[in-house]
Amino acid sequence: MARYLAIDYGTKRTGIAVTDPLKIFANGLCTVHTSELITFLTDYLQKEEVELFVVGYPLGLDDRVTKHQKRVDEFITHLSRKFPDIKIEREDERFTSKMAKQTLIDSGIKKKKRREKGLVDEVSATIILQSYLGNI
């Protein structure tokens, strides 16, 4: 069964999360350097079937277009050209980093481990995907 894959796109690192095959739960997969993201996705898609990319979309609080939003739009365009058979959805990512940090605190992860920004990105991607699942 095909999965959904969430992408928390960043300028340096990108968090990745996937659903279980039944598309009920979101699970953190990993964090990759953004420069290696397309290669990672190409390799992953050779092993797993993905029917949907859910990309975290940085909406501004005042509905203004942000610099990061433009970068994400460019990435989505590139992603759709590279993988034209996979549908892409945008999901509001406002506050996901803050929620991810709080989730790590609440789960009892040691402070040293919580400082790993890649972990925050992975948890953010998981939150984005679980949010998407809750809205469909």
C-alpha positions in Angstrom: 0.0 0.0 0.0 1.2 3.5 -0.8 2.1 5.9 1.9 2.0 9.6 2.3 5.3 11.4 2.9 5.7 14.8 4.6 8.4 17.2 4.0 9.4 20.0 6.4 11.6 21.9 3.9 14.4 24.0 5.3 17.3 25.9 3.8 19.9 23.6 5.5 18.0 20.6 6.7 14.7 18.9 5.8 12.6 16.8 8.1 10.8 13.8 6.6 7.9 11.8 8.0 5.8 9.0 6.5 2.5 7.3 7.3 2.0 3.7 8.1 0.7 1.7 5.0 -2.9 2.3 6.2 -2.4 6.0 6.4 -3.5 6.3 10.0 -0.4 7.4 11.8 2.5 9.7 11.0 6.0 8.6 12.0 9.2 10.5 11.8 11.6 9.0 9.2 14.7 11.1 9.2 16.3 14.5 8.6 18.4 15.0 5.4 20.6 17.9 4.2 18.4 19.9 1.9 21.1 19.7 -0.8 20.6 15.9 -0.8 16.8 15.8 -0.6 16.0 14.9 -4.2 18.5 12.1 -4.1 17.1 10.8 -0.8 13.5 10.9 -2.2 14.6 9.1 -5.4 16.2 6.3 -3.4 13.3 6.1 -1.0 10.7 5.9 -3.9 12.6 2.9 -5.3 12.0 1.0 -2.1 8.6 2.4 -1.0 5.4 3.4 -2.8 4.3 7.0 -2.1 1.1 8.4 -3.5 1.2 11.9 -1.9 3.8 14.4 -0.7 2.6 16.7 2.0 4.8 19.8 2.1 4.8 22.1 5.1 3.8 25.5 4.0 5.0 28.6 5.9 1.9 30.8 5.9 2.5 34.2 7.4 0.3 35.3 10.3 -0.8 38.4 8.4 -1.2 36.5 5.1 1.8 38.2 3.5 4.2 36.2 1.4 7.4 35.4 3.2 10.9 34.7 1.8 10.7 31.1 3.0 7.3 30.7 1.3 8.8 31.7 -2.0 11.6 29.1 -1.5 9.0 26.4 -0.6 7.0 27.3 -3.8 10.2 26.9 -5.9 10.9 23.6 -4.2 7.3 22.4 -4.8 7.6 23.3 -8.5 10.9 21.3 -8.7 9.4 18.4 -6.8 6.4 18.2 -9.1 8.7 18.2 -12.2 10.9 15.5 -10.7 8.1 13.3 -9.5 5.1 14.2 -11.8 3.1 11.1 -10.8 2.9 12.0 -7.1 0.3 14.4 -5.9 1.5 17.3 -3.7 -0.5 19.0 -1.0 0.5 22.0 1.2 -0.1 21.9 4.9 0.1 24.9 7.2 3.3 24.6 9.2 2.9 27.6 11.5 4.1 26.9 15.0 5.3 23.3 14.2 8.8 23.9 15.3 7.6 25.3 18.6 5.2 22.3 19.0 8.0 19.9 18.1 10.3 21.4 20.8 7.5 21.1 23.4 6.8 17.5 22.3 10.5 16.6 22.8 10.4 18.2 26.3 7.2 16.5 27.2 8.5 13.1 26.1 11.4 13.4 28.5 14.2 13.6 25.9 17.4 14.9 27.5 18.3 18.5 26.9 21.5 17.6 24.9 19.5 15.4 22.5 16.8 18.2 22.1 19.5 20.6 20.9 19.8 18.5 17.7 18.0 20.6 15.2 17.6 17.7 12.9 15.4 16.0 15.5 13.2 19.1 15.7 12.8 19.0 11.9 11.8 15.4 11.9 9.3 15.9 14.6 8.0 19.0 12.8 7.4 16.9 9.7 5.6 14.3 11.8 3.3 17.1 13.2 2.7 18.4 9.7 1.7 15.0 8.4 -0.5 14.1 11.4 -2.2 17.5 11.0 -2.9 16.7 7.4 -4.3 13.3 8.3 -6.6 15.0 10.8 -7.9 17.3 8.1 -8.8 14.8 5.5 
